[in-house]
């Protein structure tokens, strides 16, 4: 995407030689035109992409683990998430408001954007493809328990499911419940249990046993 | 009772106005005509229906966090009776729910 355009070869191909899609070509054409018109510079585009790449679910996991191990931070996070996450180095400038919702033994939150693809990018990075897809967006509001089961998440009827339909002004991060059998774990150890989906609400964090099994499979 | 500068209060019953727009609409269609409860007064934000057309969106509009019972949205809802949907709705899309029609 950043290669120079000195060559006269007009075939759009990626580094593996695949032809570019319609939208890739369209994006490039619009970007180059806007740079030529002086709306923004190529450096500004790179800075934006770098900023987006630096945000990932690891940021969210760090925040959740800190909330699990520090009651004062957790209270601050639930009261004023923008201030609390800024205090641990998350850049919230030019970001929509952030709200953190706590899952408890009684309430399970799951987040969607039915209108488009609003997502707490500041703390979770780029949304997964399914989050932006029509199937998840239309079905999770009608049948949240059924959709959660497809993610392997089974909730008892005693737990109330709250679907949050988030929009442009405020973004929501789910603070999942801390798994059992993690007494004495450090924040660093706990981070490994916190998955992206557990912070969207389609899953719950891994148990220590699941983590152990997953690590065994990978090694 | 907690009130903002807007028309509705926390705990107040509200109904989402019906009607289509031929422009950008922030209010999800599946909530139109449905009754809910104001959970939180979010504050004032520029009107997204104007922002979408590069207008300033002023004056700012009051935004409310509204909770809807799933059973009120989908008559065939299969989950627990306390399951809910929460959405942020702008004041101009809300009206007072006639009391006798809402069963808590």
Interface residues (C-beta under 8 A of the other chain):
Chain A: X114 X115 X141 X142 X143 X144 X145 X146 X157 X158 X159 X160 X161 X162 X163 X164 X165 X166 X167 X168 X169 X170
Chain B: X26 X28 X30 X31 X42 X45 X48 X63 X67 X70 X73 X74 X77 X78 X79 X80 X82 X83 X84 X85 X86 X87 X88
